[in-house]
Every structure is written in structure tokens, then in C-alpha cells.
Amino acid sequence: MKKLNFQWFPALALAVALAAPVHAASGKKSDSTDAEAEFYKITTIPIPEGVVLEAGALQILPGNKLASSTRLGDIYIIDGAFESSLQNLKFTKFASGLHEVLGLTYKENWLYCTQRGEVTRMKDSNGDGRADIFETVGDGWGITGDYHEYAFGSKFDKDGNIWVVLCLTGSFTSQTQYRGWCLRVTPEGKTIPTCVGIRSPGGMGTNSVGDMFFTDNQGPWNGACSLKHLAPGDFEGHPDGLRWWKSEEMGPMPQKPASGSRMMVEAKKIPQLKPPAVYFPYPKMGQSASGISCDFTEGKFGPFKNQLFVGDQTHSTVMRVCLEKVNGHYQGACFPFRQGFDSGNLALELAADGTMFVQGTDRGWGARGGKPFALQKLQWTGKTPFEVQEMHARKDGFELSFTQPVDPSTAAALKSYKIETYTYIYQASYGSPEVDKTTPTIKSATVAKDAMSVRLVVDGMEEGHVHELHFPGIRSSQAEPLLHPAAYYTLNYLPER
């Protein structure tokens, strides 16, 4: 690793970061927000005057401290954020002059950050609270100065690597090396090209078994925002980054997909093409999918153990995702979870005690929260909401489990369910409407003896389609409706058995 003085980081960082205007869009508080607050409480952390905390990334540190980075290139260490009173809150500027820090992780007294041009590690060697040693860990990709060339970094994986996903130039084309790629930076500082086909990432994180995922945003070759699985050799869908493919390292280059086709049609022709694990229907579930955090809290964040929580910057929300593997591929369902945040949610960090920190920004994009930036806590109140807990595909339908017992009469009634399917045009043009719509028939709904699950038999399941289900008639054993009576399952593959 090479050492460098912190003054090395160019002033260009701030100039580029300030290039886009703010377009705030405030939203009214809804009845749904009030209902959600009964189960998950939002607490706003006061930000000191003069601190511009436009979201970058978050990292829990020893001693219940929180590291928070910004798009302006600052990193703050926050004391007292875990306390309920917030009376002892203290912000200390740990580093500045960095270039749009969109990834933080920590190991052995070093704080690692992913900034636009490199992965850097830093530490405070003299105990004054400010980093004074900066080392470049890996910088094996190019930048042009284009505003959209974001670089999001992961936490350490099980092998000690940091994964970096790189936005395309202008979020459309790959004008410099490895734009539109996922790279791994090893503990020794080696940069390994890993996946191609990324468009405009909004965040990344692992699931409960350590597999890496990122969120990609609607645009060319992306009909809607989505959650995608990353594994070496994968092609994630946008072909412009293929210009940097090296067959001697990666194997045979994927063929370019046909614009105007469908994702699953092309996936059957292109072995490396990996369909999104979960689509976030646009704009029903959001318009700018962002940070990812997995629930490792063993029940301290409610009844959704090992599920993923995903932010949406435009809608100022946190969504919930239930994944499964079908025929060796990840797919699953997304659900609304919590709205009503103050700014455009970008970074999520779920601590072991069940506190989720949510950091937002609205510069460059409108956000319903209405504030230019925010840092908030989301905590389970201890009261369990009546929700669809998990949704799993079966060869002839779905199995739904619930967080509370259902009323058998309503859960068995076919009129309690509505279902439709649709997919997206896989094309070089921007986004896609919902196309190829179908209306399957729910033939039966069988309630389990313990009333905690329902087996739906469905005629007309469609591979490659989102299956949108609504549950207007289902009630709990206490006659309560579902807090969120909708689910969106991305059915890429039907189970073989």
C-alpha cells in the first residue's frame, strides 16, 4: 500500500459534488405513516449547525460510535447516537477533503472508505480525534470528472475483500476503465474485475449467508429499479461496460443482448446474464433504490430475521425484501415497510441492538422527505405488525407465511386476493412500462392448521414476470387488516419440484 498525505485529495471533489441543484419535493404525512409508527418509531438525530450531512455511508464503530460520511467528502464520528435522550450527542470531524465517500467499513483500528477514485484506509495515530494517516488500498479503475461516476463500496466480505460497484459515465456509457463494473479490492490491495453490466448503483450489501447484492436504478437496459446478485463472471444487464472485458481473465465475453426483447428471453440465450433477483415496481415501490442492510439482530428489529431492508431515495422510504433460491438463482418478493423519513434515504446501517440508522440527501434528485439531508433512527417498538412475513414460489402457486395467525375464513376466501403479472421491455431506451400483462386465476387458498400460513394454488404463473398480489380481505385472528396488504414477487424461475 502506498502512503499519502491527506492534502493529496483534489479540490475537484467539492466542485464536482456541488455541481447539481437541489430539487426537494415534500410529501404529506399519510394515515399509513401513522399506522407504521405504532410498530417502528423514527427518531431524528439533531445535526449541528454548519454540518452538511448529505448522505454517503454509515459504519458502526466500537464503543457505540457511528461513522457518517458525506457526498461532500467529510467523515464525522458521532458519539451518543444510540442513546434514547440524545442529550450527549457529539459530532467530531474525522476526515475531510475526500471525494464523495459512498462506502465505509472498519477493521483493526482502520476506517476504510470507498471514494470516487479509490478505496482508502485511515486512522487517528495521535488520539486527537482526526485521521492523520491515509493509505490507498486500491485504485484500479478510471474517472473522468463526470458527475454520475459514483463508486459504492461494501463492508468486508468473508475473505476480507471490499466490493466496489461503479456507475457508468453519465449513467449511460462506459467512458473510462471499468465503469459499469463490480470490482473486488483484496486485503493486499489487488483490484479484481468481478462482474460487468452495472448501470447506476444506489447501494450494496450482503444477505444472511454473505452473498453480495447491489441495487441498480431504472434507465437504459433497466426497466425498473432492482436488487441484483453479484458473483464472479456475471453479466448484470447493461452491455456498455463489455468494452473492458478481458477474456483471458473472465472467460468468453457475453454476447450483446437484443434491445426490445425480454430479460428472461435473453437470459436463456446468454449464459452469463443474470436476471434481477427482485424488481421494485416503478413507481409503486419507489423510483431510486439505494442502501441495503440485512437483519442480523436475532429478533431485535422485529419478526423479519435475515431479511434485507432496502432504501428508496426518491420516496424517502425503507422497503423489505424476502429472498429465496429457486433452481440455483436468487429471486423473491418486496414489500412496503416504512415511509415518512425526512430526506432521500441513501445509506442504511442496522446495528446489533436493533437500531437502524438511516441517512438521507436530496441534492440532484427530488425526495418526498423535503429536507436537504437528515440522519434518523428507526427502531422496533416491540409490537408485532400483522404482515406477510415471507412469500415463497411453488410450482403451482405461492406459499405465504404471516407474522400473526390469520382468520381462517378470510384467508381461505378467494375474494381476499387479487393478482396480476407483468414484465418489462429489456431495451437500450430509458426504462420501460409494465408490459405483457396477464391475470392468473387463484384456484384455492388453503390455511395451515396453525393459521400462520396459506398455500395458494394459481393457474397462469408466468416465468419472467413480476407477480403483484394484493390481500384486501385477509384479517388476523384479532380481525386486523394487514399493515401492508401488497407483495411483489419477481418470478424468474418456477421451482422444478
N, C-alpha and C positions, 0 to 999 in steps of 0.2 A: 504494500500500500504506500502511496505517496503522501507526504505531509504537505499541508499548505496553510498559509495564514488566512484568517477569516476575511481579510480585506480583498482576497482574490475574487470573491463573488462579485460580478459586474453590476454596475448601477443600472444596466439594461433591465435587470429583473424588475425593478419598480416601474420603469417606464412601460414595459410590456404589460405588467399586471394591472396598470391603471388605464389601459387603452380602451376598455369597453364601458359603456354607460350603464347606470343602474336603471332598471325598469321595474320598480316594485309594483305589486298588484295585491292589494289587501283583500281578505275574504271575511265574510260574516261568520260569526260563531253559529254552529248548527246544533239542532237537537241531538244529532249523532255524537257530536263532540262532548256534550254534557253527559250523555249516557256512557261514553267511553271513560270519562273521568272518574266514574264510580269504581272502575277496576284498575285503571292505570293513570297515575297522577303525574302531571307535568309541573316541574318547579323551575322557574327561571333563575339562572345564576347571574347576579349583577356584574356587569363588566365595567371596570374603572374608566373614568373619563380619560380620553386620549388614547385608549387601547382600541385599535381597529381589528376585531377578531373575526375577520372574514374567513369562513371555514376552509381548512386544509385537511388536517388529520388529527387524530387523538391517540394517546397511549397512556395506559395506567402505569404508574411508576411505584417503586417500593415506598412504604410509608404513607399510603393513601394519597399520593400526589398524582396530579393529572397533567400530562404534557399536551399542549394545544398549539398546533401550527396554523399559519395563515397563508392566504394566497399572496400577501404582500412580502412574504419571506421571513416573518418573525416566528419564534418559538417561545411560548410562555410556559412556565411551571406554575401550576395553581395549587395552593395549599387550602384546605378547608372545604373543598367542593363536595366531599362525601358527607359533611356534617348537615344535620337537618336544619339547624338555625342559620347557617351560612354567615354567622357573625364573625368568624375568624378567617374569612376569605382573604387570600393574598395572591396577587399576580406578580411573578418575577420574570423579567425578560431574560431568557436563557441564551438566545442567539438572534441575530438579525442579519440583513443583507443577503439572505438566501434567495433562491429563485423558485417561488411558488411551491411550497412544500405540501405534497399530496400523499405522503406516506410517512408513518412513524412506527418504530419498533425499538425494543430495548433488550440489551444483553450485557451482562458483566460490566456494569457501570458505564457503558457506552450507549448513547442515544443515537439511533440510526434514522436518517431521514432520506426519503426519495424526493429530490427536487428535479426541476425540468431537465437538467443536463447530466445528472449523476446521482448515485447513492453515496451518501456522506455519513461518516460517523463522527461524533463529537463528545467531549467530556469537559467537566469543570475540574481542573487539576489543582487549583489553589483554594477551593472552597468558598469563593466569593459569590456563588450562585449564577455565574455566567460562564458559558463554554469558552475555553481558550485554546483547545486543541481540536483541529478539524482535519480529517483524513478522507481522501477519496477512496471509496471501496470499489466502485465500478462505474465506468462511463462509456460503455461500448455502444453508444447509439448517437445519432445526429440530431441537431436542432437547427432551425433556420431563422428563428425570431418570430415565426407565425404565432398569433395569439392562441390558437387552439391546440398547440402541440403539448398537451398535458402528459404527465408521467405519473401514474398512480402506483404506489408501492405497497407490498403486502407486509404482514408480520412474518417472522421466521417460520419456514416450514420444518418438518421433522428432520430434514438433512441440514438445516442451518442456512438455507438459501432464502433470499428475498426475491420475490417475483415482481416484475415491473411490466405494466401494460401501457403502451404508448399510443396516444391518439394520432390519427392521420394529420397531415398538414392541411389546415383549413377544415379539418374533419371530413375531407373528401378524397385527397390523394396523398401518396407517399413520396414526398419530395426530397427526403434525406434518409440515411440508412436506418432501417428497422422501424420506420414509422408505420403503425398498423400491426405491430408485433407484440408478443409477450416474450420477455427475456428473463432468465434466471441469473442472479448475481450470487456467486458462491462465496463461502466464508473466506476463500483465498483471493477473491476479487476477480475471478474469471466471469465473463459475460457469456451465457449460453443461449443462443436463439432457440426458442421453445415452441411457439405457436405463431401462426400468421392468420390474418383475416379480421383483425380488430378494427372497428371504426372509431367510436368516440366513447371510451370508458368513463364510468362515473364512480367506480369503487371496486374493491376486491376483498376477498376473504375466503376462509376455508369452511367446509361443512364439519360435521361432528367427527368424521373419520380422517380429516386432514386433507381432503381433496380440494383443489383451488378453483374458485369461481370468480367471475367478474360480471359487472353489469355493462351492457352496451346500449347505446341510445338510438332511437328511431332516426332513419336517414337513408342514404343510398345503401342498397342491399340489406336493409333492416326495416322490415315492415312495421315493427313496433319495438319499444324498449324490451329488453330481455335479460335473463340471467343465463350465463353460458359457463360450461365446464371447461377448464384448461388442463390439457395433458400433452406431453411432448409429441410433436408431429401433427397436431390437429390443425385443420383449416376452419376458422370460425365464421367465414362467410363473405367478407369484403375482399375482393381479389387484388386491389391495387398494391398491397404490400408484397405480392408474389415476386416483384422485381428483385427483391433481396434474397430470394430463396437460393440456397446452395445445396445442390443435390448430393454432393459428396458428404455433407453433414446431416442433411434432413431426409435423404431418400428421394424417390421420384416426386417431381413437382405436381401438385394437384392441377387438374385441368380447370380452365376458367368456366364458371357456371354460365348458363344461358339466361340472359336477362328476360324477365317476363314469365319465367317458369314458377314453380313452387319449391319451397325448401326441400321437402321430402322427395320430390321427383329428382332433384339434383343430387341429394344425398345418396340415393340409390345408384347414381352414376359415378359419383366422386367419392372413393373410399375414405379420404381424409376429411371430408366435410362433416362437421358435427353440428346438428341442429341445436338451437337454443333449448336448454332444459326447461325453461319457463318463460312464456311471454307475459308481459304486463300489458293487457289490452289498452290501447291508446284511444281516447284519453280516460277511459273508465277507471283504470288503476293508477294513472299518472302520466307524466309527459317527459320526465327526465330521471330515470332510475340512477341511484347513486350508491352510497356506502352499504356495506354488508357486515353483519355481526351475527355470530352463532350463539345460541343459548347453551352455554356450558355450566349453568348455575345450579343444576340439580334441583330445580323447583323453586328457586328464589325469585324467578321472574314470572312465575305463573305456570300454567299447565302445558307449556309448549317446549318441553325438553328437547334439545338437539335440533330444533328448527332454526331456520335462517330468518333474520329480520333485515329488510332492505329499505333504504330511504328513497324518497322521491323529492327532488329539488323543487320542481315547479309547483307541485300540490302541497308542499310542506307537510308530508306525511311519512309514516313508517308503515310498511307492508309486512305481511308474514308469508313465508314460503315453506311448504312441506314437500320434500323430495323423496323419490324412491328410484331404484334401478330396475328398469324393465328391459329384458334381453340385453343386458350389459350396458345400457345407456341411461343416464340420468334424465328424469322428467318429473313433473309434479304439478302442484296447484299453488296458486297465490290467493291470498285473502286480504281484504282491508283489515287494518289493525288499529292505528291511532292517527288522528288528524289534530289540527289546532296548534301547530308549532308556530313560533314567531318569525321564522325566516325560512329560506330554502334549504332543506336538510341535505347535507352533503356527507358528513362524517358521523358514524355511529361507533360507540365503544361500550360494550356490555361488561361490567365488572363482575367479579366472583360473588359479590354480596347482592347482586340483582339490580344494581343501579345502571341504567343505560344513559350514557351521555350522548347528546345529540347537538351537533354544531352546524350552523347554517350560514348561508350567504345568498344574496340575490343580485349581485353585480353581474351584468351581462345577460341575465335571464329574469323574467318576471317570476315572482313567487307569491303564493297566496298569503303567507305569513305577514308580509308587508314591511318587515324591518330589514335594514341592510345586512345585519348579521346578528347572531344570537348563540348562546350556549345554554342548554337546558338539560334537566334530568327527567328521565321517565322511570317511574317505579310502580311496581305492583302493589296494590292496596291490601292484598291478602284475600280479596273477594274474587271468586272464580266466575268469569263471564260464561254465559251459555253460548258456545261456539261450535262450529265444525272443527274438531281438533285435528283430524287427519283425513286425507282423501286418497284412496288407492285405486288404480285401474285393475279391472278384471277383464278377462277375455270377452265377457258378455255384459259389461257394465262397470259399476263402481261400488266400492265399499266405503262408507262414511262412518267415522267414529266421532263422538261428541265429548265435550268436557263435563257434561251433566247428563243424567238419564233423560231420555225423551219420553213424551207422552205417546204410548204405542198407537193410539187411534189416529193421531195426526201424522205421525211418522210413517204409518202404513198406507195413508191415503194418497193416491196418485196425484190428486189435485194440489197436494202440498208442494209439488215440484214443477219447475219449468226448465227446459233445456233447449239449447241451440248450439250449433257448431259453426265455425268459420276458420278461414286461414288468411294468409297474406300473400300478395304478389312478391316474389323474390326477384328484385329488379334493381338496375342501376339508378333508376329515378328515386326521388326522395320519398321514403315511407310507402305506405300502402293503405287503402281502405280495407275493411273486412270483406272478403270475397268467398265465393263457393259455399254460401251458407246452406245449412241443412237443419232440419228439425227432427231429431231422433224421437222415438217413442219409448217412454218408460213403461215397461210391461208389468213390473212388480216391484214392491218395496217391502222387504222382509225385515222385521225388527228382531234383534237378538234378544235372548231371554233376559239378559241383564239390562236391556233397554239402553245400552251405551253405544250401539252401532246399528246401522241399517245397510242392508245389501240391496242395491238397485240392479235390476236386470234391464238392459237398454238395447233396443233394436235400432241399429243405424249408427253404431260407433264409427268414427272416421279417423283413420290414421293421418297424422299431419295437421290435425285441426285442434284449435282451442275448443274445449267443451265448457260452455258457460252455463252454470247451474244456479238457479235461484230457488229459495226454500220459503216461500211466503206463508205456507200453512203450518210448518213444523213448530211445535211448542215443547217446552221442557215438562218434566213431571210436575213442576210448580206453575204450569200454564204461562211461562215466559216465552216470548219470541226470541229467535237468535239475535244476538247483538249485531252481527254482520251476516245477513241472510243471502250471501252470494259467494261463489267459488269459481275459479277459472283454471281448468286443468289442461295443460298442454300435452296432448296425446300424440306423441311422435310414433310410438310403437304400441301395438296391442300385445299383452302378455301371451306367450306361446302356450301356456297352460294355466 
